Amino acid sequence: MPLRGECCVPDSANVGQHKSASEMLSVAVHFAVGSGASLLMFLGFTWLSGARSFSAPFAVLFIGFTCGLLSHFVSPWATPVVLVLYGVASAIEYRNDRITANKHASETARQ
């Protein structure tokens, strides 16, 4: 029988709380990594494209949330997969912008 002031809850009951805290830390880390890496990619492709002004990139937060949630519910490997997909999509968009700009420049040079 426990003495006065002692808890009668077994140590195994605290394991769930500790596991939950480490899972939340993992989600926060994946959110930060996803947001930071996607922000760097966004700024890099914006700089390459020569844009002088742009609006706040909502995709950065969306990718951060996606990385955090998928790392928790699917796999921690979802974060690099999401970042690679975002990088490939950004590279394709940059390439298409360059093709369009070159095409437009050659058409105006002919006139």
C-alpha positions in Angstrom: 0.0 0.0 0.0 1.4 3.4 -1.0 2.3 5.9 1.7 0.5 9.2 1.8 1.7 11.4 -1.1 3.0 8.6 -3.2 1.5 7.8 -6.5 0.1 4.3 -7.1 0.4 4.6 -10.9 2.9 2.2 -12.3 5.9 3.5 -14.3 4.6 2.0 -17.5 1.8 4.6 -17.5 4.3 7.4 -18.1 5.7 5.7 -21.2 2.8 6.8 -23.3 3.2 10.4 -22.3 7.0 10.3 -23.1 6.3 8.6 -26.4 3.8 11.3 -27.3 6.2 14.1 -26.5 8.9 12.5 -28.7 6.4 12.1 -31.5 5.4 15.7 -31.3 9.1 16.7 -31.4 9.5 14.6 -34.5 6.5 16.3 -36.2 7.9 19.7 -35.2 11.4 18.8 -36.6 9.9 17.5 -39.9 7.7 20.7 -40.1 10.8 22.9 -39.6 12.9 20.9 -42.1 10.2 20.9 -44.7 9.4 24.6 -44.3 13.1 25.6 -44.3 14.1 23.5 -47.3 11.1 24.5 -49.3 11.7 28.2 -48.5 15.3 27.8 -49.7 14.2 26.1 -52.9 11.5 28.8 -53.5 14.1 31.6 -52.9 16.6 29.9 -55.1 14.3 29.4 -58.1 12.9 33.0 -57.6 16.5 34.3 -57.7 17.3 32.2 -60.8 14.2 33.5 -62.6 15.1 37.1 -61.9 11.9 38.0 -60.2 12.2 41.4 -58.5 9.1 41.0 -56.3 6.8 38.2 -55.2 4.1 37.5 -52.8 4.5 35.4 -49.6 4.9 31.8 -50.5 2.0 29.9 -49.0 3.5 26.7 -50.4 6.2 26.8 -47.8 3.7 26.4 -44.9 1.7 23.8 -46.8 4.8 21.7 -47.5 5.9 22.1 -43.8 2.5 20.8 -42.6 2.5 18.1 -45.1 6.0 16.9 -44.1 5.1 17.0 -40.4 1.9 15.1 -40.8 3.2 12.5 -43.3 6.2 11.9 -41.1 3.9 11.1 -38.2 1.2 9.0 -40.0 3.2 7.5 -42.9 6.9 7.4 -42.5 9.8 9.8 -41.7 11.0 9.2 -45.2 8.0 11.1 -46.5 9.8 14.4 -45.8 12.6 13.9 -48.4 10.1 12.5 -50.9 7.9 15.6 -50.6 10.9 17.9 -50.8 12.2 16.1 -53.9 8.7 16.4 -55.5 8.6 20.1 -54.8 12.1 20.6 -56.1 11.3 18.7 -59.4 8.0 20.7 -59.8 9.9 24.0 -59.2 12.6 23.0 -61.7 10.0 22.1 -64.4 8.3 25.4 -63.8 11.6 27.3 -64.1 12.5 25.4 -67.3 9.1 26.2 -68.8 9.4 29.8 -67.9 12.8 30.0 -69.6 11.5 28.3 -72.7 8.6 30.7 -72.9 10.9 33.7 -72.3 13.3 32.5 -75.0 10.5 31.9 -77.4 9.0 35.3 -76.8 12.4 37.0 -77.2 13.1 35.2 -80.6 9.6 36.2 -81.9 10.2 39.9 -81.0 13.6 39.8 -82.6 12.1 38.7 -85.9 9.7 41.6 -86.1 
